Amino acid sequence: MTVTYVIDGSLVGNLDDFWKVVGESIGCGGYFGRNLDAFADCLRGGFGTPDDGDYAIEWQHHEVSRRNLGYPETVRQLEHRLTRCHPTNRERVAADLAEARAGRGPTVFDWLVRIIEEELPGGLRLT
């Protein structure tokens, strides 16, 4: 039987809110980590999701999340990332930040959707 995890996008005002909502829906005991790599690991199975990959994610009110995880949140996340990234990555992160400030390139919402689609092909329903 396929398990469906529901993300209530109306509760997502920023990336920290997303981690909380996803942790409560998918994570082990409400927690799986609060970064993109941990999210991908969670979706691979064993950290809240079934090991056999027999599950789906329904992202309800995704348009609210899309708006709240848009360019302003992307700029905020990239500014934070720039302060802690390895020196060899600073140029790339700075370029991504400049693009986000100009309203171009992928947003935080896009990052999350890409991860879900890579780890769970065909398993995301945006409602």
C-alpha positions as a printed NumPy array, in Angstrom:
array([[  0.   ,   0.   ,   0.   ],
       [  1.41 ,   3.359,  -1.024],
       [  1.884,   5.839,   1.794],
       [  1.044,   9.462,   0.999],
       [  2.779,  12.184,   2.97 ],
       [  1.021,  15.543,   2.986],
       [  2.87 ,  18.841,   3.09 ],
       [  0.543,  21.686,   4.047],
       [  1.975,  24.516,   1.995],
       [ -0.232,  27.071,   3.758],
       [  2.032,  26.632,   6.803],
       [  5.234,  27.35 ,   4.861],
       [  6.321,  30.965,   5.21 ],
       [ 10.046,  30.318,   4.776],
       [ 12.506,  27.433,   4.544],
       [ 12.598,  26.937,   8.319],
       [  8.815,  26.461,   8.272],
       [  9.189,  23.932,   5.45 ],
       [ 11.639,  21.873,   7.527],
       [  9.174,  21.868,  10.423],
       [  6.184,  20.872,   8.268],
       [  8.128,  18.155,   6.44 ],
       [  9.648,  16.873,   9.669],
       [  6.191,  16.486,  11.18 ],
       [  4.824,  14.795,   8.058],
       [  7.729,  12.652,   6.884],
       [ 10.654,  12.737,   9.301],
       [ 11.509,  10.243,  12.001],
       [  9.865,  11.527,  15.145],
       [  9.379,  14.935,  13.536],
       [ 13.006,  15.442,  12.565],
       [ 15.26 ,  14.466,   9.679],
       [ 17.716,  17.339,   9.463],
       [ 17.338,  20.888,   8.285],
       [ 19.243,  21.089,   5.05 ],
       [ 18.871,  20.073,   1.429],
       [ 21.19 ,  17.065,   1.707],
       [ 19.325,  15.691,   4.73 ],
       [ 16.035,  16.2  ,   2.884],
       [ 17.333,  14.169,  -0.073],
       [ 18.57 ,  11.462,   2.329],
       [ 15.152,  11.339,   3.993],
       [ 13.447,  10.821,   0.642],
       [ 15.766,   7.919,  -0.245],
       [ 14.204,   5.818,   2.503],
       [ 14.963,   4.73 ,   6.03 ],
       [ 14.774,   8.184,   7.61 ],
       [ 11.015,   8.476,   7.72 ],
       [ 10.107,   7.224,   4.258],
       [  9.712,   3.541,   3.359],
       [ 12.881,   1.788,   2.229],
       [ 11.057,   0.37 ,  -0.787],
       [ 10.171,   3.84 ,  -2.116],
       [  6.465,   3.027,  -2.135],
       [  5.199,   6.463,  -1.175],
       [  4.007,   9.731,  -2.634],
       [  4.109,  13.352,  -1.526],
       [  1.094,  15.603,  -1.868],
       [  2.101,  19.244,  -1.495],
       [ -1.176,  20.976,  -0.714],
       [ -1.484,  24.749,  -1.166],
       [  1.789,  24.598,  -3.086],
       [  1.173,  28.041,  -4.612],
       [  1.443,  29.593,  -1.137],
       [  4.751,  27.796,  -0.671],
       [  5.915,  28.79 ,  -4.149],
       [  5.295,  32.45 ,  -3.332],
       [  6.851,  32.294,   0.151],
       [  9.863,  30.297,  -1.052],
       [ 10.445,  32.649,  -3.965],
       [ 13.236,  35.115,  -4.63 ],
       [ 13.244,  36.995,  -1.29 ],
       [ 13.669,  33.701,   0.607],
       [ 16.183,  32.479,  -1.965],
       [ 18.259,  35.635,  -1.473],
       [ 18.094,  35.15 ,   2.309],
       [ 19.227,  31.533,   2.038],
       [ 22.045,  32.299,  -0.391],
       [ 23.285,  35.197,   1.753],
       [ 23.476,  32.787,   4.675],
       [ 25.139,  30.114,   2.532],
       [ 27.737,  32.633,   1.328],
       [ 28.85 ,  33.297,   4.921],
       [ 29.567,  29.62 ,   5.615],
       [ 30.494,  28.001,   2.314],
       [ 33.943,  26.746,   1.471],
       [ 36.134,  29.444,  -0.13 ],
       [ 36.243,  27.477,  -3.381],
       [ 32.427,  27.739,  -3.622],
       [ 32.096,  31.459,  -2.851],
       [ 32.261,  32.608,  -6.471],
       [ 29.475,  30.235,  -7.519],
       [ 27.276,  31.083,  -4.526],
       [ 27.851,  34.805,  -5.107],
       [ 26.811,  34.382,  -8.75 ],
       [ 23.665,  32.48 ,  -7.696],
       [ 22.931,  35.244,  -5.18 ],
       [ 23.292,  37.947,  -7.857],
       [ 20.884,  36.03 , -10.096],
       [ 18.336,  35.63 ,  -7.286],
       [ 18.573,  39.327,  -6.434],
       [ 17.771,  40.039, -10.085],
       [ 14.756,  37.705,  -9.917],
       [ 16.329,  35.023, -12.084],
       [ 17.308,  31.418, -11.604],
       [ 15.852,  28.716,  -9.391],
       [ 14.15 ,  29.605,  -6.124],
       [ 14.105,  27.687,  -2.85 ],
       [ 10.785,  26.217,  -3.979],
       [ 12.462,  25.023,  -7.183],
       [ 15.34 ,  23.497,  -5.197],
       [ 12.903,  21.46 ,  -3.092],
       [ 10.783,  20.309,  -6.028],
       [ 13.937,  19.252,  -7.919],
       [ 15.104,  17.166,  -4.954],
       [ 11.721,  15.489,  -4.626],
       [ 11.566,  14.754,  -8.347],
       [ 15.122,  13.35 ,  -8.366],
       [ 14.565,  11.109,  -5.352],
       [ 10.929,  10.188,  -6.042],
       [ 10.323,  10.377,  -9.799],
       [  6.624,  10.832, -10.5  ],
       [  5.756,  10.807,  -6.813],
       [  5.031,  14.5  ,  -6.252],
       [  1.509,  15.874,  -6.52 ],
       [  1.182,  19.642,  -6.363],
       [ -2.342,  20.576,  -5.29 ]])
